[in-house]
Amino acid sequence: MSEQSIDNLNEQLRQDLSNAVEEADTDAIDATLAAINPAQLADILDATPPAQRELIWTRIGEQDLGAILLETGDEVRQRKLLSMNSLDIARVIESLPDADDQADLILDLPTEKLVTVLYVLDKHKRERLEALLSYPEDTAGGLMNLDPVTIRADVTLDVVLRYLRMRGDLPRHTDQLFVTDRYDVYQGTLSLKDLLTRDTDTLVADIMNHDSFALDANMIDDDVARLFEDEDLISAAVIDEHGKLLGRITIDDVVDVIREEGDSSVLSMAGLHEDEDLFSPIWRSTRRRAIWLGFNLLTAFLAAAVIGLFETTLDKIVALAILLTIVPSMGGIAGSQTLTLVIRGLALDQIGSSNFKSLVRKEITVGFLNGLLWATVVAAFTIIWFQDFQIALVIAIALIINLIAGALAGAVIPIILKRMGIDPALAGSVVLTTFTDVIGVVAFLGLATIVML
């Protein structure tokens, strides 16, 4: 099914559900909910106004609530969990088969309620959750499932097959079995392909993969995702500092990490939180965005102050005021292209001391060539419009300067911000815009002052 078809289906389901809610037709609501999977329903809930959302919540069964909450946005999920008592939350958590999903859900609770919910859970589930919660949620230990199927290296494939038949089923996304010694120290993996195609008298030790990847429990989730991408992994073992097998990470966990990282980067560039609800309360949204707008206002005043330095020049030559926005705008666009490229490179760990200088030279060259191209175009239009070769020359030179400056700033600013411990996706665009605005104005009006007055 194409992306467009999925979007159309979700919109139709959202419309059907909205109509049923407006008419308070519980039968229609239940019928629509029955036709929707948890991920689709979560998308619909995220895009539904709060009043309608509350009615939908009441029609969702407790056995489905956990799976749906895992797919909703953070703010929507937190608001729903805070409205529930500890016993109800415990039942929802117990309805989830995977301990890592249970941990994801419980981490959205305030500390006091989290402790209460853990106390309500049975001892076995509590111990499993506590093992996961001992690791930060953005590490391999926080992502892992506690359900690896382990075998010994000194047994035959026939013994392994009989053991699996006794188990009766396998955890989701099982593509390999994990080989450990009697002390649970990780030794390697046995793929299901080898298990099913090799002679049953073969020893596991003879065909196991001794070099398969094992992730340190403290590895950052971004590095986990990159390793899965680079090595085309479906699952991987998670070990502690002593090499003991703790659990496994599967591809569905990694997809969630990649999606969350993408959402966070896009929203951060606009000064928004990745957990922001589409229908978050008005005052909360206003307060969050006011801080970002205030910071941008300060940078705008800085650019205005620079323009004020050239008030005399602008008074004498009106054409400069008309053309003033072109140079800063073009520099900002050129810089943002480089900025986006570098932020992505940093996120993928593609930029370091070995290639940074080459990247800067390349971006400056691209900025210079684009500057020449568009300086020629703008100069030609300026001559046609104002019949003034001096203004055309000034704006052409200023454009070249600012496109080079924008490219340089776009490459350097993310590196500086990262070294300062500031998220480049959050602050990079504001710093870049201020820089190109100031440089553009100074270049254009400064040159005009020198050449024409």
NUPABA-104927 format. One line per field, with one value per residue (C-alpha): y, z, x. Coordinates in Angstrom, 3 decimals, decimal comma, m for minus. Example, Ala and Ser with C-alpha at 12.3 -4.5 7.8 and 13.67 -1.06 7.14 Angstrom:
<sites>
Y	(m4,500|m1,060)
Z	(7,800|7,140)
X	(12,300|13,670)
</sites>
This chain:
<sites>
Y	(0,000|3,406|6,200|8,238|5,337|4,956|8,686|8,538|5,474|7,116|10,273|8,242|6,289|9,530|11,048|7,970|7,979|11,735|11,444|8,589|10,563|13,716|11,667|9,810|6,583|4,051|1,150|3,023|3,960|0,321|m0,881|1,626|0,796|m2,902|m2,168|m0,195|m1,553|0,031|2,130|3,580|4,329|6,018|8,276|9,126|9,878|12,174|14,113|14,239|17,213|16,462|16,303|13,674|11,879|11,336|9,605|7,336|6,333|5,055|2,646|1,057|m2,266|m2,630|m5,444|m3,094|0,061|m0,694|m1,360|1,863|3,989|2,827|4,292|7,650|10,838|11,302|14,086|12,227|9,070|10,880|12,672|9,381|7,557|10,359|10,055|6,349|4,780|2,519|m0,754|0,071|1,069|m2,184|m4,215|m2,300|m2,920|m6,626|m6,838|m6,052|m9,165|m7,486|m6,145|m3,320|m2,090|m2,292|m0,211|2,380|2,813|2,992|5,563|8,124|8,073|10,524|8,920|8,521|6,756|4,676|3,271|2,510|0,684|m1,389|m2,384|m3,574|m5,774|m9,375|m10,105|m11,680|m8,798|m6,257|m7,798|m7,826|m4,203|m3,134|m4,786|m2,645|0,521|0,301|1,487|4,895|4,615|5,947|3,085|m0,487|m1,690|0,474|m0,791|m4,515|m7,333|m9,848|m12,805|m14,184|m17,895|m19,326|m22,624|m24,267|m24,770|m28,415|m29,812|m31,069|m29,398|m32,287|m31,352|m27,704|m28,641|m30,808|m27,978|m25,530|m27,951|m28,193|m24,394|m24,324|m20,824|m18,255|m14,537|m12,104|m11,256|m14,322|m14,891|m16,436|m18,204|m16,934|m19,252|m18,903|m20,905|m22,264|m18,833|m17,019|m15,480|m14,655|m16,756|m16,206|m17,003|m19,810|m18,703|m20,385|m20,976|m23,109|m24,844|m25,925|m26,783|m28,473|m32,108|m32,667|m34,489|m31,323|m29,644|m26,019|m25,126|m26,264|m23,911|m21,055|m17,512|m16,533|m13,011|m11,852|m8,411|m8,011|m4,567|m3,107|m2,340|1,271|1,925|5,023|4,245|6,332|4,149|1,032|2,238|3,032|m0,420|m2,118|m0,047|m0,653|m4,402|m5,099|m6,711|m8,080|m8,764|m8,424|m9,536|m7,080|m7,853|m6,297|m5,286|m8,906|m10,306|m11,786|m11,942|m9,582|m9,538|m8,732|m5,767|m6,317|m4,293|m2,985|m1,282|0,330|1,620|3,394|5,016|6,238|7,633|9,424|10,892|12,163|13,706|15,312|16,870|18,309|19,770|21,060|23,195|25,018|25,214|22,596|19,558|16,084|15,119|18,053|17,128|18,475|19,614|20,570|23,137|26,635|28,272|25,489|25,756|29,555|29,454|26,972|28,892|32,331|31,568|30,651|33,681|35,949|34,621|35,191|38,734|39,534|38,417|40,472|43,574|42,898|42,828|45,981|47,747|46,950|48,373|51,495|52,135|52,810|55,081|57,932|55,713|54,401|57,927|59,017|55,955|54,556|51,664|50,167|49,868|48,099|45,586|45,213|41,928|40,028|39,622|38,398|36,092|34,422|33,992|32,474|29,916|28,939|28,635|26,550|24,050|23,537|23,592|20,786|18,715|19,093|18,403|15,203|14,284|14,808|12,714|9,868|10,315|11,036|14,225|14,364|15,957|13,860|15,294|18,559|20,833|19,188|19,625|23,330|23,908|22,143|24,159|27,460|26,597|25,743|29,033|30,970|29,367|29,889|33,438|34,108|32,635|34,491|37,677|37,852|37,285|39,844|42,417|42,086|42,614|45,581|47,264|46,721|47,944|50,928|51,604|51,884|49,938|50,926|49,427|46,318|45,942|46,453|43,883|41,375|41,570|41,509|38,385|36,543|37,553|36,483|33,157|32,273|33,457|31,479|28,296|28,758|29,482|26,538|24,220|25,662|26,599|23,005|21,912|24,816|24,271|20,552|21,218|23,656|20,929|22,672|20,748|22,097|21,205|23,408|26,502|26,239|27,868|30,900|31,527|31,040|33,393|36,113|35,683|35,833|38,748|40,793|39,880|40,479|43,915|44,985|43,745|45,365|48,695|48,922|48,538|50,973|53,549|53,168|53,076|55,449|58,141)
Z	(0,000|m0,977|1,524|m0,078|0,319|3,988|4,554|2,855|4,898|8,176|7,284|6,414|9,675|11,604|9,909|10,608|14,246|14,552|13,129|15,506|18,490|17,553|17,341|20,570|18,657|20,802|18,462|15,534|17,689|18,709|15,116|13,882|16,698|15,860|12,327|13,428|14,564|17,576|15,491|13,362|16,423|18,115|15,071|15,142|18,885|18,438|15,799|17,725|19,881|23,652|24,135|21,420|22,566|26,058|24,711|22,524|25,515|27,331|24,468|24,341|26,136|28,855|26,939|23,974|25,892|26,481|22,822|21,818|24,481|23,258|19,825|20,911|21,370|24,726|25,958|25,023|26,722|29,878|30,236|29,944|32,435|34,978|34,824|35,787|39,218|40,004|39,792|36,311|35,132|36,515|34,586|31,390|31,853|32,479|29,210|27,280|26,444|26,170|29,224|27,227|26,200|29,822|30,826|28,122|29,501|33,164|32,565|31,645|35,217|37,926|40,463|43,214|40,950|39,317|42,709|43,550|40,256|40,709|44,158|42,723|40,057|40,891|42,004|38,734|36,548|39,042|38,992|35,171|35,024|37,662|35,615|32,627|34,619|36,002|32,580|31,016|28,450|25,661|25,981|24,713|28,212|28,228|24,803|25,262|25,579|28,354|26,237|24,431|23,668|24,876|24,103|24,881|22,409|23,319|22,245|18,851|16,625|17,360|21,062|20,168|17,975|20,687|23,194|20,909|20,436|24,206|24,467|22,041|20,623|19,995|20,818|18,010|15,516|16,434|13,657|15,783|19,080|21,547|22,677|26,270|28,720|32,024|33,622|30,918|29,366|25,725|23,166|19,835|17,860|15,914|13,023|12,476|8,867|9,973|12,594|9,984|7,106|8,727|9,794|13,165|14,497|14,074|17,246|17,811|18,428|14,897|13,037|15,446|14,602|17,093|15,659|15,788|17,259|20,953|22,219|25,473|27,696|28,036|24,286|23,271|21,296|18,297|18,004|18,310|15,439|13,286|13,909|12,963|9,763|8,825|9,503|8,400|11,746|12,809|16,393|18,510|21,956|24,835|27,342|30,546|31,257|32,132|28,886|30,510|28,268|29,548|26,696|23,025|20,861|17,825|14,698|15,834|18,811|16,471|14,121|17,106|17,937|14,359|14,207|17,548|16,575|13,294|15,035|17,629|15,025|12,935|15,920|17,595|14,556|15,229|18,978|19,752|22,009|20,452|22,980|22,136|21,658|18,498|20,752|23,768|26,054|24,598|27,491|27,648|23,920|24,176|27,045|25,278|22,016|23,623|24,831|21,313|19,779|22,372|21,494|17,818|18,585|20,208|17,093|14,942|17,025|16,485|12,702|12,909|14,915|12,202|9,561|11,717|11,371|7,679|8,076|6,202|3,247|3,062|3,229|0,230|m1,981|m1,829|m4,174|m1,473|0,900|m1,795|m2,471|1,129|1,936|m1,031|0,218|3,782|2,458|m0,143|2,384|4,894|2,404|1,289|4,891|5,925|3,156|4,496|8,096|7,420|5,651|8,512|11,267|9,468|9,089|12,796|13,670|11,500|12,840|9,326|10,182|12,107|12,132|9,142|6,705|8,214|6,357|3,044|3,720|4,557|1,357|m0,696|0,836|0,411|m3,242|m3,748|m2,054|m4,296|m7,512|m6,546|m5,544|m9,020|m10,695|m8,723|m8,417|m12,208|m12,318|m9,580|m11,052|m14,439|m12,915|m10,906|m14,044|m15,857|m12,844|m11,634|m14,570|m12,053|m12,639|m9,258|m7,289|m9,507|m8,771|m5,023|m4,691|m6,839|m4,663|m1,466|m2,651|m3,329|0,080|1,955|0,160|0,990|4,570|4,845|3,609|6,036|8,952|8,080|8,292|11,397|13,643|14,278|15,237|17,686|19,221|19,652|21,437|23,714|24,573|22,692|20,282|16,775|15,553|18,244|18,093|14,757|12,566|14,859|15,084|11,340|10,450|12,715|11,226|7,580|8,262|9,853|7,285|4,420|5,667|6,444|3,071|1,059|2,838|3,744|0,127|m0,963|1,515|0,220|m3,498|m3,830|m1,170)
X	(0,000|1,403|2,064|m0,715|m3,155|m2,211|m2,739|m6,131|m7,125|m6,110|m8,009|m11,118|m10,883|m10,371|m13,406|m15,560|m14,503|m15,047|m18,570|m19,399|m18,076|m20,003|m23,192|m22,301|m22,967|m21,113|m21,919|m20,353|m17,344|m16,839|m17,219|m14,647|m12,212|m12,497|m11,278|m8,207|m4,858|m3,078|m0,682|m3,499|m5,608|m2,652|m2,182|m5,875|m5,814|m2,806|m4,754|m8,056|m9,185|m9,153|m12,941|m13,380|m10,238|m11,651|m14,744|m12,616|m10,482|m13,566|m14,346|m10,873|m10,492|m7,879|m6,178|m5,546|m4,720|m1,046|m0,256|m2,053|m0,346|3,059|2,295|0,855|2,855|4,597|2,328|m0,870|0,431|1,538|m1,793|m3,696|m1,450|m1,739|m5,523|m5,381|m4,911|m1,953|m3,910|m5,238|m1,766|m0,333|m2,926|m2,150|1,570|0,993|m0,972|2,223|4,268|7,686|9,503|11,111|7,651|6,543|9,561|8,845|5,344|6,252|9,009|6,358|5,039|6,121|8,458|5,848|3,350|6,105|7,109|3,470|2,908|6,072|4,861|1,514|3,163|4,007|7,565|8,765|7,560|8,878|12,359|12,407|11,335|13,845|16,604|15,634|15,054|18,589|19,804|19,022|16,243|18,490|20,998|21,112|20,241|17,147|16,074|16,681|14,174|14,735|13,667|16,744|16,675|19,985|21,699|25,037|27,873|28,545|25,155|23,989|21,435|19,082|19,130|18,468|15,500|13,984|14,477|12,666|9,761|9,454|9,323|6,412|7,061|9,766|9,896|9,078|11,831|13,886|16,413|19,163|19,759|22,351|25,132|26,340|28,369|27,051|27,603|25,585|28,705|28,005|29,929|28,188|25,032|23,423|21,246|17,897|18,930|21,885|19,768|17,217|19,554|22,566|22,870|21,206|24,279|26,382|27,590|26,545|30,209|31,129|28,771|28,038|29,091|31,789|32,124|28,504|27,915|27,225|26,240|27,466|24,487|25,657|25,896|23,894|20,732|21,858|24,972|22,801|20,604|23,633|25,124|21,851|21,750|25,386|25,301|21,686|20,898|17,520|18,578|21,686|22,822|23,251|26,002|27,341|30,942|31,796|30,414|27,317|24,259|21,552|19,044|18,632|17,629|15,417|14,819|11,417|13,096|15,620|12,914|11,343|14,697|15,152|11,613|11,941|15,297|13,853|10,847|13,086|15,407|12,573|10,716|13,883|14,665|11,379|11,967|9,312|9,444|9,263|6,594|4,321|0,666|m0,973|m3,838|m1,746|m3,455|m3,294|m1,461|1,130|1,847|1,935|4,446|6,727|6,791|7,053|10,587|11,704|9,997|11,611|15,053|14,375|13,166|16,498|18,353|15,958|16,737|20,436|19,935|17,786|20,497|23,030|20,685|20,310|24,036|23,455|20,426|22,116|22,912|19,344|17,910|19,943|19,474|15,917|16,751|18,973|16,011|13,999|16,767|17,945|16,181|17,627|21,193|20,425|17,700|19,922|22,745|20,340|19,054|22,561|23,681|20,668|21,417|24,933|23,685|21,193|23,842|26,338|23,767|22,802|26,476|27,066|24,016|25,343|28,882|30,149|32,059|35,318|38,750|39,832|37,280|36,000|38,442|37,624|33,906|34,368|36,389|33,744|30,875|32,729|33,359|29,674|28,733|31,130|29,856|26,212|27,138|28,561|25,481|22,844|24,881|24,846|21,081|20,306|22,700|21,001|17,540|18,847|20,200|16,890|14,872|16,930|19,298|22,125|25,352|26,813|23,930|24,087|27,813|27,299|24,525|26,419|29,545|27,459|25,624|28,879|30,246|27,126|26,692|30,296|29,786|26,537|28,202|31,095|28,755|26,517|29,511|31,166|28,215|26,983|30,516|30,919|27,480|28,109|31,409|29,561|27,041|24,200|21,967|22,808|19,305|17,798|20,022|21,805|19,160|18,773|22,522|22,914|20,047|21,455|24,922|23,806|21,456|24,218|26,866|24,435|23,404|26,975|28,241|25,456|25,082|28,762|29,802|27,091|28,394|31,960|31,142|28,208|28,616)
</sites>
